[in-house]
Amino acid sequence: MKMRTWVHVLSSLILAISLFPIFKWEVIIILISGVLIDIDHYFWYIYKHKRYSLLDCYRYYLIDVPSKNFEDVLGCLIIFHTVEFLLLMVTLSFYFTYAFIFTIGLLLHYILDVIFYFMVPKRVLANHSILWWIIKNKQKV
């Protein structure tokens, strides 16, 4: 369901280096937001599988999910990839420089994910709104 981690690391590193003259060492925040927001995939894995192995989670997303044509993750909720989280970060960006820098890395991450969605599974997999996910899952009950 997710792009390989090295793509996010390399892209975030290139962006951080290019913005170093403006933000100096604070560009490390771009690396954090460009890569580590994928921790929400781990949260979803724990929620769905009740297992805590980070290595098993990584294998699941890298091997199991693609082998099943991404069906296992359709409609999943990865909270740091939601419009609500983006709106929170954009709002905080008006008040805090660190939030602004974080949002830059976050947007790069989102762009890479959109490219991945169109090139690999050729569809959007995750539910990108917490509110919509709640409404949709409440109707199933």
C-alpha positions, -999 to 999 in steps of 0.1 A, spaced: 0 0 0 29 23 4 58 35 -15 92 22 -6 106 41 23 138 50 5 119 71 -20 105 92 8 139 95 24 157 105 -7 130 129 -18 128 145 16 166 147 18 168 165 -16 141 189 -5 157 195 28 191 202 12 175 226 -13 158 245 15 188 245 39 198 281 29 164 293 40 157 272 71 192 261 81 192 230 104 155 232 109 152 213 76 156 181 97 118 186 103 113 181 66 129 147 69 108 138 99 75 148 82 85 134 48 93 100 62 81 94 97 44 102 92 41 68 77 40 56 113 2 57 108 5 26 86 18 8 116 -10 21 138 -35 7 112 -17 -26 111 -19 -29 149 -56 -19 148 -65 -45 121 -41 -74 130 -36 -69 168 1 -75 162 30 -52 172 59 -64 152 73 -35 131 91 -59 109 60 -80 102 41 -48 95 67 -37 70 66 -71 52 28 -70 52 27 -37 33 56 -45 11 48 -81 2 13 -92 13 -7 -62 4 5 -59 -32 2 -97 -37 -35 -94 -29 -40 -65 -53 -42 -40 -24 -77 -54 -14 -67 -57 23 -62 -20 27 -91 -6 7 -109 20 29 -83 19 56 -77 50 78 -42 62 80 -46 92 102 -16 113 92 -27 110 56 -61 126 61 -74 160 50 -81 168 87 -45 163 96 -34 184 66 -58 212 76 -45 211 112 -9 214 99 -18 242 75 -35 261 102 -6 257 126 17 268 99 3 303 101 14 305 137 45 284 141 76 281 118 82 245 128 47 236 117 53 254 84 85 234 78 67 202 88 39 209 64 64 213 35 77 178 41 42 165 46 31 180 12 60 163 -5 51 130 11 15 134 -1 26 142 -36 48 111 -37 19 90 -24 -5 104 -51 21 95 -78 23 60 -63 -15 56 -62 -17 64 -99 12 43 -110 10 11 -89 -25 2 -76 -41 27 -101 -66 38 -75 -69 55 -41 -67 29 -14 -70 47 19 -98 67 33 -84 103 34 -109 117 59 -115 108 95 -150 121 94 -159 102 62 -144 70 76 -165 74 108 -197 80 88 -190 52 64 -182 27 91 -211 37 113 -235 28 84 -221 -7 83 -230 -14 119 
